[in-house]
């Protein structure tokens, strides 16, 4: 069996090992399993069943990751994209008055169009036309973004009078997250190769154990209680802080075994008593006859294109998808997974998938083949049925060491290679990184970065150095921003 796996995935040929691939896949899953409850929470805001979305997000993530692993043989893991799910829930459904069923119909139509679009060489042309320095900037921005996500999800950085600020060190989850993040940075530079290599999983385990012990004591003393499925602090000192601690599954009644709520979200809820074929037909008619729908469809396509392209660029350099010359290898296989995901996510009851930058966690652990993706896919599949086993690893204080440290590694690894002697490149880097963070969107950061890059190059009379696809992509970003702005007004 071991020899078959080695030959099928070319593990030895790529100078990797079965151990490295398994560890890489497991750690990648741990680093990004937070997307399951987060995506469920976002889509539930537009009326979908939380547990159903959780289960289907896990199932779809497993399916498309298997495709990436078995077909493309890349250590890239996919799951619901954080940009498009929020856009679908808050802008399209809540902002424009669509029901969740109508929103998922819109998502399905845009996904099928995106799938057809991905079968053409257009995506490859776009990716390969981006200059090397801009690709490095995009990767750097994504690294900074991952780091920021980790800081925010863990509660280290919170909203405040200055927009964002450091959370109080009275918050136990903040203390655990900070300690394990800095410990992880320290262990990464250990002279012991084993410790430096395993710094991230060591700190994740420490955070999980420390968090469960702390939360269990606080639950027993009544300092933490569950209110409407959300764990909150009750003491006067902590009541204004979010609880980001992992909760032991035997203490959390909302943590259940098996797949729950799937019937409510699968195929737009057609298998429930509250929604029938007649209502479905009426929803399709409304979607197809409303001018707003076509704005929404194209907006979803734009967001999907730039989210998936941005993350593919970010993980491409480290995972072998993009070579040293910026060319994509096995293009059709590389984009097949997210293209299929775009077409099936709507009917299956979750938002569109994208390649996750956290895949770099596994790559940093030594993963080089699709077997790591298969391992991560298996974990996603299992989590749909045995969520209690994985629940403690979804807490923000536990995922912080992986997200912050990997984000830092990606940022430093790419940022140092940018040609800062070219001031236009330098300013593009600044704009892309700062807007990716402050808009909480990689797509927005890249879009504003490319638009500013084109404008600066034109004013500097260097327009001939810009390829035609860059002009087209920048124009599409302008269209995307305009559509996003007018969507709530229609």
N, C-alpha and C positions, 0 to 999 in steps of 0.2 A: 504493500500500500504506500509506504514511504517513498519507494522508488518511482511509483506511478505519479504521485503528487509532484515529485521533483522534476520529472520529465514533462508532465503536462504544463506546469507553470514555469518551467525553465529556471528553477530556483538556483541550482548550482551554476548554470550558465550565466546568470546575472550576479554571481558572487554573493549570494545570500544563503541563508540556512532556514530550515523548517522552524527552528526555535525563534529566530528573528521575525519570521513572517507571522507566527502565532502571537508572539508578544506584541508586535506592531498592530495587528488587527484588534487585539483585546484592548490595548491602550487607546487606540483611535475611537473605539466604541465608548469607552469610559469618558473620553474627552468630549464626545458630542451627544451622548445619550440625553443630555439636558433638553435637546430639541423636542423630544417626545412630549413631556408635560407642557413645555412652553408653546409648542404648536397647538396642542389641544386647548390650552388656555386662550390663545389668540382667536382660533376659529370658533370657540364656544361663545365669543362675544357677539357673533352674528347669528346665534341660535342653534348651533350644532351640539350634539351630545359629546361631552368632554371625554368620557371613557371610550366612546366609539372612535373619535378622532385619534386618540392615543393609540389604540390597537391598530387602526388602519395606517397610521403614519409609520408604525413599526413594520407592518407587513409590506407596504410599498417600498419603504427604505431597504428592507431585506431583498426584495425582488430586483430593484434596479441596481443595487450594489452587487448582487450575484451576476448580473449581466456585465457590469464593469469588470468583475474579477474573472469570470469564466471566458468571456468573449474578448475583451480588450486586454486582459492580463495586466492591469495597472492597480497599484495599491491605493486606489481612490474610493472613498466611501461617500455615498449620497444619501440625502434625506431632505425633508421639507425645507425650502429656502426661507430664510428669515425676512427677506425683503418683500417677496411677493405675497406671503401669507398676511402680513400686516396691511399691505396695500389692498388686498382683496377684502379683508374684514372691515377695515376702518374707512377706507376711501370709497370703495365700490358699494359695499352692502350698507354699512351704517351711514356713509356720507350721501349716497344717491338713492337710498330707500329700497334696494333690492332685498328680497328674502334670501336666506342662505341657499335654498334650492336654486333660485335664479342666479345667484352668484356662482354656484358650482357649474351651472349650465354654461355661463359665460366662460368660466375657467376651462371647461371641456372644449368649447369651440376654439378658444385661443390656443389651447394645448395641441389640438389636432393640426391647426395651421402651423404652429411652431415645429411640430414633428415633420410636416412636409417641407418646411423651410430648412430644417436640419439635414434633410437628405440631399440638398444642393450643396455646392462648394462655397456658398456665401460666407458661412461662419468661419471656415478655414481661411478664406481670403481676408476677412476682417482681422482675425488673430495674427496672421503672418504679416500683415501690413503695418502693424504697430511697431515702431522703432524699439530697439533693445532697451534704451534708457527708460522709455515709457512703460515697458513691461516690468522693468525693475521697480519703477515707481508704484505700479499697480500692486505688485507683490508686497512691497513695503507697506503700502496703505492697508492691505488686507491683514498683514501681521499686526500693525498697530490697532486695527479694528478688532481682531481676535482678542488682543490683550485688553482692550477697553470693554469688550463683552464680558470677559472673565472678571474684571474689576467691578462692573455694574451688577452682574448676576450674583456675585458673592456678597454684595452689600458693602464692599470696601469704598466704592464711590457711589454717592447718593445724590438725589436732587436737593438743591438748597437755595439759599438766597443768592448765591453766585452761579446759578444754573446747575453746576455740579460741584461737589465738595467731598472731602474725606469724611467718612462716617465716624461716629463716636466710637472710641475704643471701649466703651461700656457694653457694646453689642457683642455677645459671645461669638456669633457667626463671623463678625468682622475680625475679631482677634484670631480665631482659628485660621481664617483665610489668609490674613496677613502673615502670620507665623509660617504657615506651610508654603506660601509663595516665596518668601525670602529664604526659607530653608531649601526650597527647590533650586533657587538661583545659586545658593552656596554649594549644594551637592553636585550641581552640574560641573563645577570646577574642581571636584575632588581628584586627587592623584590616583585614587583607586578607580580603574576603568569600569568595573562592574557597578560601583556606586554611582559614578557619573552617568553611566548609560541608563541606569534604572532610577535616576533622581525623580522623574515625574511620577511613575507608578508608586514609588515609596511614599512620596508626599501625598498622593491621592489617598492611599491606604491610611496614613496617619490622620489626615483630615476627616476621613469617614469614621474611623474608630473614635477619635476625640469628639467629633460632632454627635455621634450616637450616644456616647456616654453622657455628654453635657445635656443634650435634649432629654434623655431619659430621666436624669435627675430633676431637671426643671419641670417636666411633666408630672413627676411624682409629687413635687412640692407645689404644683399648681401655678408655676410661673409661666408655663406655656400651655395653652389650651387650643382646641380646634373649634373654629367658628365658621360654619358653612363650608367645611372642607379645607379651610385655610388655617395654618398654625400661626398663632399670634402670641405676643408677650402680654402678660396681664399686670406686671408690676409697673408702678408709676415711673420708674427710672427708664424702663425699656419699652413702654407701650407705644412710643412714637417710631420705633425701629421695626423693620421687616425681619422676620425670622427666616434665615437662610440655612438653618441647621438641618442635617439629615435626621429623619425620624425613624426609629426602629419600626419595621413593618408590623410587628405584633402589637404596637401601640397605636397604629394608624388604621382606623376602620375603613378609610377610603381606599386603602391599598388592597386590591382584590386579586385573586387568582383567576386565570382564564380570560377569555375575550368577552368584554362587556360593552354593550351599547352599539355593537357593529351594525345591527339591523337598522338602527336609527339613522345612520349616515351612509350606508351602502346604497348605491344606485338612487341617490337623491331621497332616500327614505321611502321608496315605493313599496317596501315590504312591511311597512307599519300601517296601523289602522288610521292614523291621522293624516295620511297623504296617499292619494290614489292617482291612477293614470289620467283621469280627467283634469285634475289639478296640475299634473305634470305637463299635459298638453297645453293648458292655459298659460303656464309659465314659459314654455318654449315660444308660444305665440307672442307673449309680451316682450320677451327678449329679442325676438327677430323683428318686431315691428317698432321698437323704440330706437330712435336715433342715438340716444345715450349709450345703448348697448354696443354700438359699433365703435364708439370712442373708447368704451371700457375694454372691448376685445383687443383693439390695437394697443391700448395702454398696457394691458397685461402681457401682450407679446413683446413690447419694448422692454418692460421691466424684466421679463423672463430672459430675453436675449442678453441683456447687459449683466444681469445677476449671474447667469450660468457662464457667460464668457469671461467675466471678471474672475470668478473663482477657478475656472479652468486654467486661466492664465497664471493665477497665483500658485496653484498646485502643480502646474505643468512642468515648471523648471526643475522641481525636486523629484518628481515621480516619473520622469522620462517621456511624458506626453509631448513636450516641446524640447527640441534638441538645442545645441549650443548656438545654432544659427537662427533660432526663433521659428523653425519650421515644425509643424505638427506631424507626428508619426502615427500611422494607423488612424487617420482622422475619423473615418466613418465609425470605427469601433469605439473610439474615445467618446464620441458624442451620442452614440446609440442609446446609452443608458438614460441620460437625462431627456433625450428626445422621446423615448418610449414613456418615461415617467410623466412627461408633460401631457401625453395623450390619455393616460389611464387614471391620473390622480383624481380628477373631478368625479367620475363615476364611482371610484372606490372610496371616496369620502375623506380626502385630505388635500392639502395644497401641493403645488408643483415642486418637484425635487430639483436639487442642484448639487454639484460636487462640493464637498465641504472642505474648507481650508484646514480644518482640524486633521485632515488626512496626513498633513505634514508631521503630526505627532507620531504616527506610525512610521513614517519615512525616517524621522530622526532616531527612532528606535531600531532601525535597520531593515525595515520592510522595503522590498523592491519589486514584488510581483503581485499578481492578482489574488494569490492565496490569502494575503492579509485582508483583502477586501471580502473574500468569502468568509473568513473567520468573523469579521465585523458584521457581515450580513446575517450569519447564524445567530449572533448575539441579539441583533434587532428582531429576528424571527422569534427567538426565545422570549424576549422581553414582552412580546404581545400576549404571551400566555402565563409567564411567571414573573410578572412585574415586581412582586415583593422582593425577589432576589436582587433586583437592580435598583430598587427605589432609592436606597441611600446614596447611590452614586449620581443621582440627578440633582442633588442639592447644590446651590451656588457655592457654598463654602468648600465643597469637595471638588468641584470641577475647576475652581480657581487656579490651583497650581499648574494644571495642564494648559489651560487657555492662556494665562498670563505669560508663562515661560515659553511656550511654543510661539505665541505671538511675538514675543521679544526676539526669539531666535530668527523667525522669518523676517522681521523688520531689519534687524542688524545685518543678517546675511545678504540681503538685497540692497539695502540703503548704502552700504559701504562701496558698492560697485557702480553707483550712479556717477555719471560724468558731471560733477558740479562746476567744472570750469565753464560749461555752457550755462549762462545765467537763466536763459529761458527754461532749460531743463530743470534747473534748481528751483525756480519759482513754480513750475508745474508740479514738481514733487511736493512742495509745501502746500499748494492749493489742494492737491489730490488727497494728501494725508489728513489735513486739518478738516476738510469738508466730509471726508469719509467718517471721521469721528463725530463731528458736531451734528451731522444730519442722521447719524446712526444708520448709514446706508452706503455700502461699497459702490453700488450703481450710481448714486448721486455724486459721490466723490470722484469717481472716474469720469462721469459725464462733465462735471464742472472743470475737472482737470484738463480734459481733452479740448473743451471749448476754449478755455483760456490759452492753452498751448497753441491752437490754431490762430487765435487772434494775435497773440504775441509774435508768432512767426510771420504773419501777414504784415503787421506794422513794422517789423524789422526787415521787411522785404526779403524774407527767406521762404516764401510760399512754395517755391519750386522744390524745396526739400521735403514737402509733405505729400504723401501718396494720396491718390484719389479716394481710396476706401476710408482714409482718416477724415477727409472732408465730409464724406457721406455719413460716417458714424457720428461725427460731431453734429451734423445737421439733424440726424435722427434723435440725438439726445435733446436737442433744442425742442423738437416736436414732442418728445416724450414729456419734458418738463411742462410744456404748454398744455398738453392733454391732461396731465395730472392736476394742473392748476384749475382748469375749467370743469373737470369732472364733477366736483361737488355743486357747481352752479347750474348744471343741466337738469 
